[in-house]
Amino acid sequence: MESHRQLEDLAAAFLAKRDSGDWADEDQAGLTRWIEASTANRVAFLRLEAVWEEARRLKALGAGVQPGTVPPPGGWQHSPFFDSRAAAVTSPPSRAFLEAARAAPESPAPGRAWRILAAAAASIVLAVGIAATYFMHARGGVRYSTPIGEVASVPLQDGSNMTLNTSSRVRVDLSREERRINLERGEAFFVVAKDPKRPFVVEAGTKRVVAVGTQFSVRRDRNDIRVVVTEGTVRVEALRSAALPEAELSGTALTAGTIAHASDGDVLVQKTSLPQAEEVLSWRLGYLTFRDTNLTDAVEEFNRYNTHRIAIADPQVASIRISGTFRPTNYEAFVRLLEEGFSIHARNTEEEITLTKD
């Protein structure tokens, strides 16, 4: 059996070659076979690809800034990940990392490919920390946002970290008494630094999620929310109001491995295994994972990550159930799989792809 390091070296070699520009269909087929050969292979590949993709996304924080320099106040506002109160000025993201990757040999030695990934991961941490610290000093808190199809990891001043999913926006307000996050839209995963004196509160619609030191996600769909807990315990409760004073608040405690759906009136709690809960959050690794999911729900997920939408025009198609792991922005590959595996016809226009039964 191959060691953990050997698996990571093989995964790194696949990634380096895929981005070298010399990636053929047989290479993709070989990668697919290797990933599907074992869970260990799949985990190694997902872990390293997450570093690779994160480097691409977060390198934009340093766009236009010379290496080794700290930009002046306001200089981070060109980043598309941060939506300050003033209009952000956008500029093309730096291509230094991509150029370095392409400069690597087409078939790099596994150790070299791993070093490329490790160096990329290390290089982005300081830039993100500087950007987040600057915006945290903005009066009245700060908004962070992601465009459609992007995921961004943002360290907070208290030592916590949040990862924003596609098309998400939050407002962060840290005070001495409380750490408050308002999820205005979308989804975010939080790794909360322990601070018993300052609860970590995520408000979404008519609900709020309260934690001290834990890891969990909150997804908002208008006033409905989904909470997934992967570590520790959180409490879901209604927001305080004149009609519902604090003394009458009733909360629902959620532990690790729990997935909860909360609407205006009820909280539906589903206890799962921790791996199942993590699988729901595979978007953090750049993937969508479906397990016997009806196609309607799968298409809705893909539409969250793409402006070119998929529509289902046939009830027979909507009832199909699928399983698998997919890159959320690669909707073309997803549609090709449906055409080849389920005899589905896809009609592609400038506005959308419409699915019907052949």
HELIX and SHEET records of a PDB file:
HELIX    1   1 HIS A    4  ARG A   18  1                                  15    
HELIX    2   2 ASP A   25  ALA A   37  1                                  13    
HELIX    3   3 THR A   39  LEU A   58  1                                  20    
HELIX    4   4 LYS A   59  GLY A   62  5                                   4    
HELIX    5   5 GLY A   75  HIS A   78  5                                   4    
HELIX    6   6 ALA A   96  ALA A  103  1                                   8    
HELIX    7   7 PRO A  110  MET A  136  1                                  27    
HELIX    8   8 GLU A  246  GLU A  248  5                                   3    
HELIX    9   9 LEU A  274  VAL A  280  1                                   7    
HELIX   10  10 SER A  282  LEU A  285  5                                   4    
HELIX   11  11 LEU A  295  TYR A  305  1                                  11    
HELIX   12  12 PRO A  315  ALA A  318  1                                   4    
HELIX   13  13 TYR A  331  PHE A  342  1                                  12    
SHEET    1   A 6 PHE A  82  ASP A  83  0                                        
SHEET    2   A 6 VAL A 142  SER A 145 -1                                        
SHEET    3   A 6 ARG A 169  LEU A 174 -1                                        
SHEET    4   A 6 ARG A 179  VAL A 191 -1                                        
SHEET    5   A 6 ASN A 161  LEU A 164 -1                                        
SHEET    6   A 6 ALA A 152  PRO A 155 -1                                        
SHEET    1   B 8 PHE A  82  ASP A  83  0                                        
SHEET    2   B 8 VAL A 142  SER A 145 -1                                        
SHEET    3   B 8 ARG A 169  LEU A 174 -1                                        
SHEET    4   B 8 ARG A 179  VAL A 191 -1                                        
SHEET    5   B 8 PHE A 200  ALA A 204  1                                        
SHEET    6   B 8 LYS A 207  ALA A 211 -1                                        
SHEET    7   B 8 THR A 233  ALA A 238 -1                                        
SHEET    8   B 8 THR A 252  THR A 255 -1                                        
SHEET    1   C 8 PHE A  82  ASP A  83  0                                        
SHEET    2   C 8 VAL A 142  SER A 145 -1                                        
SHEET    3   C 8 ARG A 169  LEU A 174 -1                                        
SHEET    4   C 8 ARG A 179  VAL A 191 -1                                        
SHEET    5   C 8 GLN A 215  ASP A 221 -1                                        
SHEET    6   C 8 ASP A 224  GLU A 231 -1                                        
SHEET    7   C 8 THR A 258  ALA A 262 -1                                        
SHEET    8   C 8 VAL A 267  LYS A 271 -1                                        
SHEET    1   D 2 LEU A 288  ASN A 294  0                                        
SHEET    2   D 2 ARG A 321  PHE A 326 -1                                        
SHEET    1   E 3 ARG A 309  ILE A 312  0                                        
SHEET    2   E 3 GLU A 352  LYS A 357  1                                        
SHEET    3   E 3 ILE A 344  ASN A 348 -1                                        
END                                                                             
